[in-house]
Amino acid sequence: MRKGIPLPGLPGSEEFMAAYAAALADVPSQASDIGSSRTEPGTINALIVAHYKSAEWEALDPDTQKTRRRIVEKFRARNGSKRVALVSRDHMEKALAEIGKPGAKRHWLKAVRGLFKSAVPSMRKDNPTDGIATPKMPKSKGHHTWTDAEIEQYRNYWPLGTQQRLVMEFALEAVSRRCEVVLLGPQHIKNGVISIARMHGSADVEIPVTPELRAACDAMPKGHLTYIVTAHGKPRSVAGLGNDFAKRATEAGLPKRCRLHGLKKGGMRRLAEAELTTHELMGISGHKTLSEVQRYTDDAEKKKLAKSGMAKKLRAQTENTDVTNLPAPRSQTTG
């Protein structure tokens, strides 16, 4: 039987909900101490125990911690008894080469690089991952950005009062990731403003609640700390929410490309097309760099310019009969 997990802060606070979500995701903070009394100093086992107690680890959001913990524990299983001081860059490059997919390589390198950062300078002078280039990802547009027609189709299928609809509105209207959606509850909305603890390095935000999101929230019961719960009334896990939403989108007749993260992109697209500036978008999304949101304003500006350009062309065709490619008048013949 697992030892009880303390939850810091007041119920409903960001500190409390983050710890609650981490506990439900099976990432208890006490796990950092497991085996600490049985580890030999100077080994990778000892380094991992220290790493889980570091400020850098504590600063990671629970979802990132869960991903990195899986990688670190697999690394421990293969190398736990080895001496930290003897690990070389060649060892790191060889281990990286054994991983197949570029995305998995990137996750592995980030996790192990962070691990060995905790070894400097107490257990070794340098980080053996230094100088290893981050694997490049194949060029891709990423998650599909939902169109207005797809948004309307989903709304028509899932009515107000259903969790399926509320998840969609949180992702779209509050441009939120699934790891943010699972934490949101009635206590985060006050005086028409929703407070969102942004994840993955983004800044926390306080943004006005749109009429669409307000209607979806008002239609839901308020008996839980989070809006999105399981059939047993417990908060949803991040992975579970993503998998469930994919099924609900398919049930609504939408193609496989319509997934939860694409709704956040759809929300950003709509804001950009409403002519919000890059800085205004950052104030809503929580992104900390201009480059992260610039593409949304760039795409919106291109779309606007394309429409205005075609309108000019049509006006010119109407006003000027000499425009290129207009059909020439038929020649008249005399009998």
Secondary structure, DSSP 8 states (H G I E B T S, - for coil): --------SSTTSHHHHHHHHHHHTT--GGGGGTTGGG--TTBHHHHHHHHTTSHHHHHS-HHHHHHHHHHHHHHHHHHTTSBGGG--HHHHHHHHHT--SHHHHHHHHHHHHHHHHTTTTTT-SS-TTTT-----------S----HHHHHHHHHHS-TTSHHHHHHHHHHHT---HHHHTT--GGGEETTEEEE---TT---EEEE--HHHHHHHHTS---SSSSSB-TTS-B--HHHHHHHHHHHHHHTT--TT--HHHHHHHHHHHHHHTT--HHHHHHHH---SHHHHHHHHHHHHHHHHHHHHHHHHHHHHHH-TT-TT----------
